[in-house]
């Protein structure tokens, strides 16, 4: 990924809004100074990387991605759907990808090649419509789609209730470490609107001060 990312233009306004409305955010946001969410890479590459990283450690995911990128021609920031479709399954298995992940990657590439994902229309589509397109691809569930909305499309108001770190962070910051239900987490998150993505990012930072790449 490139060193320079793109930060959403709503970030500072979101921080002011959340700090005014929420006692936890008022304490959390200043702790992370100038740290900001940044979007890098393109849509297809981002989703391919998500699939490759499923159910393995961050370190293993990075190693697998580097092998895959080398197979695809070197640049780890830009993978082309047509190039992936042209590769034989054996070549993809040869860099350590499971048969299932190869199947998922091929399906992802086919969706992009066939125009079944409307990348150019996404700016006019609401979050749920984009999620619906993405979960039609094998290997992409709602959680992956929501991560894509936050980290790639930088949508401001996503609340990923399937994310265990979000529930853990809400538990620790709002409920003194007591377990929380999805309903309780949703209630906390609803108070963050219309900047639920930003609040979620700070909740993650409270658990892991180093932002995800």
Rosetta blueprint (number, residue, H / E / L):
1 X L
2 X L
3 X L
4 X L
5 X L
6 X E
7 X L
8 X L
9 X L
10 X L
11 X H
12 X H
13 X H
14 X H
15 X H
16 X H
17 X H
18 X H
19 X H
20 X H
21 X H
22 X L
23 X H
24 X H
25 X H
26 X H
27 X H
28 X H
29 X H
30 X H
31 X H
32 X L
33 X L
34 X L
35 X L
36 X L
37 X L
38 X L
39 X E
40 X L
41 X L
42 X L
43 X H
44 X H
45 X H
46 X H
47 X H
48 X H
49 X H
50 X H
51 X H
52 X H
53 X L
54 X L
55 X L
56 X L
57 X L
58 X H
59 X H
60 X H
61 X H
62 X H
63 X H
64 X H
65 X H
66 X H
67 X H
68 X H
69 X H
70 X H
71 X H
72 X L
73 X L
74 X L
75 X L
76 X L
77 X L
78 X L
79 X L
80 X L
81 X H
82 X H
83 X H
84 X H
85 X H
86 X H
87 X L
88 X L
89 X H
90 X H
91 X H
92 X H
93 X H
94 X L
95 X L
96 X L
97 X L
98 X L
99 X H
100 X H
101 X H
102 X H
103 X H
104 X H
105 X H
106 X H
107 X H
108 X H
109 X H
110 X H
111 X H
112 X H
113 X H
114 X L
115 X L
116 X L
117 X L
118 X L
119 X H
120 X H
121 X H
122 X H
123 X H
124 X H
125 X L
126 X L
127 X H
128 X H
129 X H
130 X H
131 X H
132 X H
133 X H
134 X H
135 X H
136 X L
137 X L
138 X L
139 X L
140 X L
141 X L
142 X H
143 X H
144 X H
145 X H
146 X H
147 X H
148 X H
149 X H
150 X H
151 X H
152 X L
153 X L
154 X L
155 X L
156 X L
157 X L
158 X L
159 X L
160 X L
161 X L
162 X L
163 X L
164 X H
165 X H
166 X H
167 X H
168 X H
169 X H
170 X H
171 X H
172 X H
173 X H
174 X H
175 X L
176 X L
177 X L
178 X L
179 X L
180 X L
181 X L
182 X H
183 X H
184 X H
185 X H
186 X H
187 X H
188 X H
189 X H
190 X H
191 X L
192 X L
193 X L
194 X L
195 X L
196 X H
197 X H
198 X H
199 X H
200 X H
201 X H
202 X H
203 X H
204 X H
205 X H
206 X H
207 X H
208 X L
209 X L
210 X L
211 X L
212 X L
213 X L
